[in-house]
Structures are given as structure tokens and as C-alpha cells.
């Protein structure tokens, strides 16, 4: 594994090459930009999120934060599946489900409707 100084030197070299290229001359002058470095020139610490300890060990096929709605959408879908399960297998009523999940009766009806139609 390369030392920290070696990596720093490589990043600095790569940055100078990018900034002194004919395409970049004049364009980058006086601008504060963030370079899109290749992975071998980046330091990445896999810290995961509240749903998984590590991105590389995440149970999801893709990062839920990259999807529209992210975590909120995922949690709502999980809640809706649980409502449908309780309604169908345990015979819970719409009012009871609404009280239990802290949502309106209409929200429970929409979740049941989506499950029935989709």
C-alpha cells in the first residue's frame, strides 16, 4: 500500500497536469474548482449510513440515497407492505391500522389499493 505522502504527491501531479493542459489553460485561471479525480487518486473511507455499516456490505442493490425520495420512499414502502400484511393475514381493520401506524385512514386505503392494483 502506498504511503500518504506518495498519494499526496500523485494527486498534486495529476492536478498540475490537468491544470496545465492546453484545453484548460486560461479557463481554470482564478477559478476554485473541484477536480473529478480517478479512484486511484482519491481517499475514500467507507463509512456507510444509518441503514448499513459499510457501503460495500449494504444489503440494497443500489444506494437508496441515489434514488428519488431516498430513505423516506423506502421507509414508506416498507410501512405499506406491513399494512397490507396485517390487513390480509391478521384481519386488522383500516381504522386500527391507521391508529397503529399514525397515519390517516385514507393513507391506509391508498396503500391497500396500490397493493391490490400493482
TIVO-2410 file (N, C-alpha, C; in nm, 3 decimals):
# residues 118
REC num residu      c1      c2      c3 atome chaine
REC   1      X   0.085  -0.118   0.000     N      A
REC   1      X   0.000   0.000   0.000    CA      A
REC   1      X   0.089   0.125   0.000     C      A
REC   2      X   0.047   0.226  -0.071     N      A
REC   2      X   0.127   0.347  -0.085    CA      A
REC   2      X   0.113   0.435   0.039     C      A
REC   3      X   0.221   0.507   0.067     N      A
REC   3      X   0.219   0.596   0.183    CA      A
REC   3      X   0.133   0.718   0.152     C      A
REC   4      X   0.096   0.788   0.257     N      A
REC   4      X   0.013   0.908   0.244    CA      A
REC   4      X   0.086   1.015   0.164     C      A
REC   5      X   0.217   1.027   0.185     N      A
REC   5      X   0.296   1.127   0.112    CA      A
REC   5      X   0.299   1.097  -0.037     C      A
REC   6      X   0.309   0.967  -0.071     N      A
REC   6      X   0.312   0.927  -0.212    CA      A
REC   6      X   0.179   0.962  -0.279     C      A
REC   7      X   0.070   0.932  -0.211     N      A
REC   7      X  -0.062   0.962  -0.266    CA      A
REC   7      X  -0.080   1.112  -0.282     C      A
REC   8      X  -0.038   1.189  -0.181     N      A
REC   8      X  -0.048   1.335  -0.191    CA      A
REC   8      X   0.031   1.387  -0.310     C      A
REC   9      X   0.152   1.333  -0.330     N      A
REC   9      X   0.236   1.376  -0.442    CA      A
REC   9      X   0.169   1.341  -0.575     C      A
REC  10      X   0.110   1.221  -0.583     N      A
REC  10      X   0.044   1.180  -0.707    CA      A
REC  10      X  -0.078   1.268  -0.737     C      A
REC  11      X  -0.152   1.302  -0.634     N      A
REC  11      X  -0.268   1.390  -0.653    CA      A
REC  11      X  -0.223   1.527  -0.702     C      A
REC  12      X  -0.117   1.579  -0.640     N      A
REC  12      X  -0.066   1.710  -0.681    CA      A
REC  12      X  -0.018   1.707  -0.826     C      A
REC  13      X   0.053   1.600  -0.864     N      A
REC  13      X   0.100   1.585  -1.003    CA      A
REC  13      X  -0.017   1.580  -1.100     C      A
REC  14      X  -0.114   1.498  -1.065     N      A
REC  14      X  -0.231   1.483  -1.152    CA      A
REC  14      X  -0.303   1.617  -1.167     C      A
REC  15      X  -0.317   1.691  -1.057     N      A
REC  15      X  -0.383   1.821  -1.061    CA      A
REC  15      X  -0.308   1.919  -1.151     C      A
REC  16      X  -0.175   1.922  -1.137     N      A
REC  16      X  -0.094   2.011  -1.221    CA      A
REC  16      X  -0.108   1.975  -1.368     C      A
REC  17      X  -0.107   1.845  -1.399     N      A
REC  17      X  -0.123   1.801  -1.538    CA      A
REC  17      X  -0.256   1.848  -1.594     C      A
REC  18      X  -0.361   1.833  -1.515     N      A
REC  18      X  -0.495   1.873  -1.562    CA      A
REC  18      X  -0.503   2.023  -1.582     C      A
REC  19      X  -0.440   2.100  -1.492     N      A
REC  19      X  -0.450   2.246  -1.499    CA      A
REC  19      X  -0.359   2.305  -1.607     C      A
REC  20      X  -0.253   2.234  -1.644     N      A
REC  20      X  -0.161   2.287  -1.744    CA      A
REC  20      X  -0.189   2.231  -1.883     C      A
REC  21      X  -0.294   2.153  -1.897     N      A
REC  21      X  -0.325   2.100  -2.030    CA      A
REC  21      X  -0.370   2.214  -2.121     C      A
REC  22      X  -0.347   2.202  -2.253     N      A
REC  22      X  -0.385   2.309  -2.346    CA      A
REC  22      X  -0.533   2.343  -2.339     C      A
REC  23      X  -0.616   2.244  -2.311     N      A
REC  23      X  -0.761   2.269  -2.305    CA      A
REC  23      X  -0.798   2.354  -2.184     C      A
REC  24      X  -0.722   2.337  -2.076     N      A
REC  24      X  -0.758   2.406  -1.951    CA      A
REC  24      X  -0.692   2.542  -1.937     C      A
REC  25      X  -0.589   2.569  -2.016     N      A
REC  25      X  -0.516   2.694  -1.997    CA      A
REC  25      X  -0.610   2.813  -2.018     C      A
REC  26      X  -0.605   2.906  -1.925     N      A
REC  26      X  -0.690   3.024  -1.931    CA      A
REC  26      X  -0.828   2.999  -1.873     C      A
REC  27      X  -0.882   2.883  -1.894     N      A
REC  27      X  -1.017   2.853  -1.846    CA      A
REC  27      X  -1.019   2.837  -1.694     C      A
REC  28      X  -0.917   2.772  -1.638     N      A
REC  28      X  -0.916   2.745  -1.494    CA      A
REC  28      X  -0.856   2.860  -1.413     C      A
REC  29      X  -0.796   2.954  -1.479     N      A
REC  29      X  -0.726   3.062  -1.411    CA      A
REC  29      X  -0.820   3.139  -1.318     C      A
REC  30      X  -0.783   3.144  -1.190     N      A
REC  30      X  -0.860   3.220  -1.091    CA      A
REC  30      X  -0.991   3.155  -1.050     C      A
REC  31      X  -1.011   3.031  -1.087     N      A
REC  31      X  -1.137   2.964  -1.051    CA      A
REC  31      X  -1.112   2.861  -0.941     C      A
REC  32      X  -1.207   2.849  -0.852     N      A
REC  32      X  -1.199   2.749  -0.747    CA      A
REC  32      X  -1.282   2.630  -0.794     C      A
REC  33      X  -1.213   2.525  -0.839     N      A
REC  33      X  -1.285   2.410  -0.892    CA      A
REC  33      X  -1.251   2.285  -0.812     C      A
REC  34      X  -1.336   2.187  -0.820     N      A
REC  34      X  -1.311   2.058  -0.759    CA      A
REC  34      X  -1.286   1.959  -0.872     C      A
REC  35      X  -1.170   1.899  -0.873     N      A
REC  35      X  -1.134   1.807  -0.980    CA      A
REC  35      X  -1.206   1.675  -0.964     C      A
REC  36      X  -1.242   1.615  -1.075     N      A
REC  36      X  -1.302   1.483  -1.076    CA      A
REC  36      X  -1.190   1.383  -1.095     C      A
REC  37      X  -1.129   1.344  -0.982     N      A
REC  37      X  -1.011   1.259  -0.986    CA      A
REC  37      X  -1.048   1.112  -1.005     C      A
REC  38      X  -0.963   1.035  -1.072     N      A
REC  38      X  -0.986   0.891  -1.081    CA      A
REC  38      X  -0.971   0.827  -0.943     C      A
REC  39      X  -1.029   0.711  -0.922     N      A
REC  39      X  -1.030   0.648  -0.788    CA      A
REC  39      X  -0.891   0.630  -0.727     C      A
REC  40      X  -0.791   0.600  -0.810     N      A
REC  40      X  -0.658   0.576  -0.752    CA      A
REC  40      X  -0.596   0.703  -0.694     C      A
REC  41      X  -0.653   0.820  -0.723     N      A
REC  41      X  -0.603   0.946  -0.669    CA      A
REC  41      X  -0.693   1.002  -0.560     C      A
REC  42      X  -0.785   0.927  -0.513     N      A
REC  42      X  -0.880   0.975  -0.412    CA      A
REC  42      X  -0.866   0.894  -0.284     C      A
REC  43      X  -0.898   0.959  -0.175     N      A
REC  43      X  -0.907   0.888  -0.047    CA      A
REC  43      X  -1.055   0.872  -0.018     C      A
REC  44      X  -1.096   0.748   0.000     N      A
REC  44      X  -1.236   0.720   0.026    CA      A
REC  44      X  -1.246   0.633   0.149     C      A
REC  45      X  -1.322   0.678   0.245     N      A
REC  45      X  -1.344   0.600   0.365    CA      A
REC  45      X  -1.489   0.552   0.362     C      A
REC  46      X  -1.507   0.423   0.361     N      A
REC  46      X  -1.641   0.364   0.354    CA      A
REC  46      X  -1.705   0.369   0.491     C      A
REC  47      X  -1.784   0.473   0.515     N      A
REC  47      X  -1.846   0.491   0.646    CA      A
REC  47      X  -1.991   0.445   0.650     C      A
REC  48      X  -2.045   0.406   0.536     N      A
REC  48      X  -2.182   0.358   0.534    CA      A
REC  48      X  -2.283   0.467   0.567     C      A
REC  49      X  -2.397   0.425   0.622     N      A
REC  49      X  -2.503   0.518   0.663    CA      A
REC  49      X  -2.579   0.456   0.779     C      A
REC  50      X  -2.691   0.513   0.815     N      A
REC  50      X  -2.767   0.457   0.927    CA      A
REC  50      X  -2.835   0.325   0.893     C      A
REC  51      X  -2.839   0.289   0.765     N      A
REC  51      X  -2.902   0.164   0.724    CA      A
REC  51      X  -2.802   0.050   0.707     C      A
REC  52      X  -2.675   0.082   0.685     N      A
REC  52      X  -2.571  -0.020   0.669    CA      A
REC  52      X  -2.439   0.037   0.719     C      A
REC  53      X  -2.359  -0.045   0.786     N      A
REC  53      X  -2.232   0.000   0.840    CA      A
REC  53      X  -2.129   0.032   0.733     C      A
REC  54      X  -2.146  -0.029   0.616     N      A
REC  54      X  -2.049  -0.012   0.509    CA      A
REC  54      X  -2.122  -0.012   0.375     C      A
REC  55      X  -2.084   0.076   0.286     N      A
REC  55      X  -2.147   0.078   0.152    CA      A
REC  55      X  -2.121  -0.053   0.079     C      A
REC  56      X  -2.002  -0.109   0.099     N      A
REC  56      X  -1.966  -0.233   0.030    CA      A
REC  56      X  -2.040  -0.354   0.086     C      A
REC  57      X  -2.093  -0.344   0.207     N      A
REC  57      X  -2.168  -0.453   0.268    CA      A
REC  57      X  -2.318  -0.425   0.274     C      A
REC  58      X  -2.362  -0.323   0.202     N      A
REC  58      X  -2.503  -0.281   0.205    CA      A
REC  58      X  -2.593  -0.388   0.144     C      A
REC  59      X  -2.708  -0.415   0.205     N      A
REC  59      X  -2.799  -0.517   0.152    CA      A
REC  59      X  -2.879  -0.470   0.030     C      A
REC  60      X  -2.877  -0.340   0.000     N      A
REC  60      X  -2.955  -0.288  -0.112    CA      A
REC  60      X  -2.876  -0.302  -0.242     C      A
REC  61      X  -2.947  -0.321  -0.353     N      A
REC  61      X  -2.877  -0.334  -0.483    CA      A
REC  61      X  -2.809  -0.204  -0.526     C      A
REC  62      X  -2.860  -0.092  -0.483     N      A
REC  62      X  -2.801   0.039  -0.511    CA      A
REC  62      X  -2.824   0.129  -0.392     C      A
REC  63      X  -2.753   0.238  -0.385     N      A
REC  63      X  -2.768   0.329  -0.272    CA      A
REC  63      X  -2.907   0.392  -0.274     C      A
REC  64      X  -2.979   0.381  -0.163     N      A
REC  64      X  -3.114   0.437  -0.162    CA      A
REC  64      X  -3.111   0.589  -0.166     C      A
REC  65      X  -2.998   0.649  -0.131     N      A
REC  65      X  -2.987   0.794  -0.137    CA      A
REC  65      X  -2.969   0.845  -0.280     C      A
REC  66      X  -2.935   0.755  -0.372     N      A
REC  66      X  -2.924   0.793  -0.513    CA      A
REC  66      X  -3.059   0.790  -0.583     C      A
REC  67      X  -3.159   0.732  -0.520     N      A
REC  67      X  -3.292   0.720  -0.578    CA      A
REC  67      X  -3.377   0.841  -0.540     C      A
REC  68      X  -3.470   0.881  -0.627     N      A
REC  68      X  -3.561   0.991  -0.589    CA      A
REC  68      X  -3.642   0.952  -0.465     C      A
REC  69      X  -3.645   1.038  -0.368     N      A
REC  69      X  -3.718   1.009  -0.244    CA      A
REC  69      X  -3.631   0.941  -0.141     C      A
REC  70      X  -3.529   0.870  -0.184     N      A
REC  70      X  -3.432   0.806  -0.096    CA      A
REC  70      X  -3.488   0.724   0.016     C      A
REC  71      X  -3.438   0.751   0.135     N      A
REC  71      X  -3.474   0.674   0.254    CA      A
REC  71      X  -3.624   0.686   0.285     C      A
REC  72      X  -3.679   0.805   0.267     N      A
REC  72      X  -3.820   0.826   0.301    CA      A
REC  72      X  -3.911   0.735   0.217     C      A
REC  73      X  -3.883   0.728   0.086     N      A
REC  73      X  -3.962   0.643  -0.002    CA      A
REC  73      X  -3.949   0.497   0.038     C      A
REC  74      X  -3.827   0.454   0.070     N      A
REC  74      X  -3.804   0.316   0.109    CA      A
REC  74      X  -3.881   0.283   0.237     C      A
REC  75      X  -3.877   0.374   0.336     N      A
REC  75      X  -3.949   0.351   0.462    CA      A
REC  75      X  -4.100   0.347   0.441     C      A
REC  76      X  -4.151   0.432   0.352     N      A
REC  76      X  -4.295   0.430   0.324    CA      A
REC  76      X  -4.337   0.299   0.258     C      A
REC  77      X  -4.256   0.250   0.166     N      A
REC  77      X  -4.288   0.122   0.101    CA      A
REC  77      X  -4.287   0.008   0.202     C      A
REC  78      X  -4.191   0.011   0.293     N      A
REC  78      X  -4.183  -0.089   0.398    CA      A
REC  78      X  -4.308  -0.083   0.486     C      A
REC  79      X  -4.347   0.039   0.524     N      A
REC  79      X  -4.468   0.059   0.606    CA      A
REC  79      X  -4.592   0.008   0.532     C      A
REC  80      X  -4.603   0.041   0.404     N      A
REC  80      X  -4.719  -0.002   0.325    CA      A
REC  80      X  -4.727  -0.154   0.315     C      A
REC  81      X  -4.612  -0.219   0.295     N      A
REC  81      X  -4.613  -0.367   0.288    CA      A
REC  81      X  -4.660  -0.427   0.420     C      A
REC  82      X  -4.615  -0.366   0.531     N      A
REC  82      X  -4.656  -0.416   0.662    CA      A
REC  82      X  -4.806  -0.394   0.684     C      A
REC  83      X  -4.859  -0.281   0.638     N      A
REC  83      X  -5.004  -0.257   0.649    CA      A
REC  83      X  -5.082  -0.363   0.571     C      A
REC  84      X  -5.038  -0.391   0.451     N      A
REC  84      X  -5.106  -0.490   0.367    CA      A
REC  84      X  -5.098  -0.627   0.433     C      A
REC  85      X  -4.983  -0.662   0.488     N      A
REC  85      X  -4.968  -0.792   0.555    CA      A
REC  85      X  -5.063  -0.804   0.674     C      A
REC  86      X  -5.068  -0.700   0.756     N      A
REC  86      X  -5.157  -0.704   0.873    CA      A
REC  86      X  -5.304  -0.708   0.832     C      A
REC  87      X  -5.338  -0.640   0.725     N      A
REC  87      X  -5.476  -0.637   0.676    CA      A
REC  87      X  -5.517  -0.775   0.623     C      A
REC  88      X  -5.428  -0.836   0.545     N      A
REC  88      X  -5.465  -0.963   0.480    CA      A
REC  88      X  -5.448  -1.084   0.570     C      A
REC  89      X  -5.341  -1.091   0.647     N      A
REC  89      X  -5.316  -1.213   0.725    CA      A
REC  89      X  -5.376  -1.209   0.865     C      A
REC  90      X  -5.381  -1.091   0.926     N      A
REC  90      X  -5.431  -1.082   1.063    CA      A
REC  90      X  -5.568  -1.019   1.072     C      A
REC  91      X  -5.622  -0.975   0.959     N      A
REC  91      X  -5.757  -0.920   0.957    CA      A
REC  91      X  -5.774  -0.788   1.028     C      A
REC  92      X  -5.669  -0.711   1.040     N      A
REC  92      X  -5.680  -0.579   1.105    CA      A
REC  92      X  -5.764  -0.487   1.017     C      A
REC  93      X  -5.840  -0.399   1.081     N      A
REC  93      X  -5.924  -0.305   1.009    CA      A
REC  93      X  -5.848  -0.179   0.970     C      A
REC  94      X  -5.907  -0.102   0.881     N      A
REC  94      X  -5.844   0.020   0.833    CA      A
REC  94      X  -5.823   0.121   0.946     C      A
REC  95      X  -5.925   0.140   1.031     N      A
REC  95      X  -5.911   0.233   1.143    CA      A
REC  95      X  -5.800   0.190   1.239     C      A
REC  96      X  -5.796   0.061   1.266     N      A
REC  96      X  -5.695   0.006   1.357    CA      A
REC  96      X  -5.553   0.025   1.300     C      A
REC  97      X  -5.538   0.000   1.171     N      A
REC  97      X  -5.409   0.018   1.106    CA      A
REC  97      X  -5.367   0.166   1.107     C      A
REC  98      X  -5.463   0.254   1.079     N      A
REC  98      X  -5.433   0.398   1.077    CA      A
REC  98      X  -5.385   0.444   1.214     C      A
REC  99      X  -5.453   0.400   1.319     N      A
REC  99      X  -5.411   0.437   1.455    CA      A
REC  99      X  -5.274   0.378   1.487     C      A
REC 100      X  -5.253   0.253   1.453     N      A
REC 100      X  -5.127   0.184   1.484    CA      A
REC 100      X  -5.006   0.245   1.414     C      A
REC 101      X  -5.023   0.291   1.291     N      A
REC 101      X  -4.912   0.347   1.215    CA      A
REC 101      X  -4.906   0.499   1.223     C      A
REC 102      X  -5.005   0.560   1.285     N      A
REC 102      X  -5.006   0.705   1.300    CA      A
REC 102      X  -5.028   0.779   1.169     C      A
REC 103      X  -5.113   0.721   1.083     N      A
REC 103      X  -5.145   0.783   0.954    CA      A
REC 103      X  -5.297   0.794   0.943     C      A
REC 104      X  -5.342   0.859   0.837     N      A
REC 104      X  -5.487   0.872   0.816    CA      A
REC 104      X  -5.543   0.742   0.757     C      A
REC 105      X  -5.674   0.729   0.768     N      A
REC 105      X  -5.740   0.612   0.708    CA      A
REC 105      X  -5.721   0.612   0.556     C      A
REC 106      X  -5.721   0.730   0.499     N      A
REC 106      X  -5.702   0.742   0.354    CA      A
REC 106      X  -5.564   0.690   0.311     C      A
REC 107      X  -5.463   0.714   0.392     N      A
REC 107      X  -5.328   0.664   0.362    CA      A
REC 107      X  -5.328   0.511   0.362     C      A
REC 108      X  -5.397   0.453   0.458     N      A
REC 108      X  -5.408   0.306   0.462    CA      A
REC 108      X  -5.483   0.256   0.339     C      A
REC 109      X  -5.591   0.323   0.303     N      A
REC 109      X  -5.668   0.282   0.185    CA      A
REC 109      X  -5.583   0.291   0.057     C      A
REC 110      X  -5.503   0.397   0.044     N      A
REC 110      X  -5.415   0.409  -0.074    CA      A
REC 110      X  -5.313   0.295  -0.077     C      A
REC 111      X  -5.255   0.261   0.037     N      A
REC 111      X  -5.156   0.152   0.041    CA      A
REC 111      X  -5.221   0.020   0.003     C      A
REC 112      X  -5.341  -0.004   0.052     N      A
REC 112      X  -5.411  -0.128   0.017    CA      A
REC 112      X  -5.449  -0.129  -0.131     C      A
REC 113      X  -5.489  -0.013  -0.182     N      A
REC 113      X  -5.524  -0.002  -0.323    CA      A
REC 113      X  -5.406  -0.026  -0.415     C      A
REC 114      X  -5.291   0.029  -0.378     N      A
REC 114      X  -5.170   0.007  -0.460    CA      A
REC 114      X  -5.132  -0.140  -0.460     C      A
REC 115      X  -5.146  -0.205  -0.345     N      A
REC 115      X  -5.112  -0.347  -0.339    CA      A
REC 115      X  -5.206  -0.431  -0.422     C      A
REC 116      X  -5.333  -0.391  -0.423     N      A
REC 116      X  -5.433  -0.467  -0.497    CA      A
REC 116      X  -5.415  -0.447  -0.649     C      A
REC 117      X  -5.380  -0.325  -0.690     N      A
REC 117      X  -5.366  -0.295  -0.833    CA      A
REC 117      X  -5.226  -0.321  -0.888     C      A
REC 118      X  -5.129  -0.329  -0.802     N      A
REC 118      X  -4.994  -0.335  -0.857    CA      A
REC 118      X  -4.916  -0.449  -0.812     C      A
***
